[in-house]
Amino acid sequence: MGYIRFIKEEMQVIKDRDPAIKSNMEVFLYPSFKAIMRHRVAHWLYLHKHYFLARWYSQRTVRKTGIEIHPGAQIGKGLFIDHGNGVIIGETAVIGDNVTLYQGVTLGGTGKEQGKRHPTIGNNVMISAGAKVLGSFTVGDNSKIGAGSVVLSEVPSNSTVVGVPGRVVKRNNIKVVSPCDELDQIHLPDPVKNDIEMLKRENRRLAEIIAKFLPEAATMVEECEAITEKDEEDNR
Ligand SMILES: CC(C)(COP(=O)(O)OP(=O)(O)OC[C@H]1O[C@@H](n2cnc3c(N)ncnc32)[C@H](O)[C@@H]1OP(=O)(O)O)[C@@H](O)C(=O)NCCC(=O)NCCS
């Protein structure tokens, strides 16, 4: 019964997200369908500590679909992997609901972290062809990662990230202006003037300190001179 429901859900997911599908039967040809169905078995084996069997089963899936999902990865409902070839999902990756991945996506580690090493992907996220998301951070709900991006840090919800390394270019559908774009060409900062102002301030502060200690210093000088004179008289 669970299997039939899974197939119906998958058919709907694929029909909703791939305009290329023409008939329900085609769903059985999708690598995404095979990979996710087989991952559920591999994940069950992993959770029951049958690690070798789990890896063996998932490696057979790689050969059949070109999609490598580590049996430990946690996957929500409605994942769709379009085309699929070259998709790699690491052991500690967590994927929310209604996520779309395209070919060549890696949800991987940087090699610098222990324990949780792979990303957590929120709900309704789209990760475009060839994008690499590396590290144990979170990609917020409803975000999009552009094709070919390399994302190395947290992505806020409702954002579009593009480039290498990935940077947020849109948030809540509003373009994020980079410092280069908003550079005021007329009121440019003057570092030399700033340094002179800073030196003037420091000079004033030192002058105040010296003025405060000046009477005390004069008394000390007088005392020293008196002691020296007395010593000279004693020596005579
Ligand atoms: C990122 C993407 C999803 C668009 O998201 P969006 O929120 O609609 O963003 P926009 O198209 O408004 O682009 C925002 C900015 O990012 C730039 N941009 C978009 N995608 C980019 C990418 N992959 N790499 C670098 N820059 C990119 C745009 O040129 C635009 O720059 P501008 O503001 O200076 O003009 C889309 O460009 C993309 O990468 N799609 C690939 C989908 C895919 O993998 N298809 C494979 C099917 S087989």
The ligand as an ORCA input file, in Angstrom:
! r2SCAN-3c Opt
* xyz 0 1
  C      19.568     31.174    -10.454
  C      18.367     30.901    -11.354
  C      17.569     29.770    -10.778
  C      17.509     32.170    -11.494
  O      17.000     32.607    -10.258
  P      16.231     34.024    -10.143
  O      15.929     34.223     -8.691
  O      15.097     34.062    -11.097
  O      17.378     35.046    -10.533
  P      17.541     36.000    -11.830
  O      17.337     35.235    -13.087
  O      16.715     37.222    -11.609
  O      19.094     36.374    -11.729
  C      19.613     37.225    -10.727
  C      21.030     37.617    -11.127
  O      21.887     36.478    -11.082
  C      22.510     36.233    -12.343
  N      22.544     34.790    -12.543
  C      21.477     33.958    -12.704
  N      21.901     32.691    -12.783
  C      23.246     32.701    -12.697
  C      24.261     31.703    -12.711
  N      23.931     30.420    -12.826
  N      25.556     32.069    -12.569
  C      25.888     33.383    -12.423
  N      24.965     34.397    -12.412
  C      23.663     34.048    -12.534
  C      21.604     36.939    -13.350
  O      22.296     37.290    -14.494
  C      21.133     38.120    -12.557
  O      22.174     39.082    -12.547
  P      21.830     40.680    -12.705
  O      20.939     41.012    -11.519
  O      23.176     41.347    -12.634
  O      21.118     40.807    -13.994
  C      18.767     30.539    -12.793
  O      19.492     31.592    -13.373
  C      19.567     29.250    -12.968
  O      20.743     29.155    -12.656
  N      18.854     28.280    -13.529
  C      19.432     27.010    -13.890
  C      18.347     25.955    -13.886
  C      18.958     24.646    -14.323
  O      19.836     24.087    -13.693
  N      18.459     24.159    -15.437
  C      18.952     22.914    -15.968
  C      17.858     22.270    -16.729
  S      18.449     20.873    -17.555
*
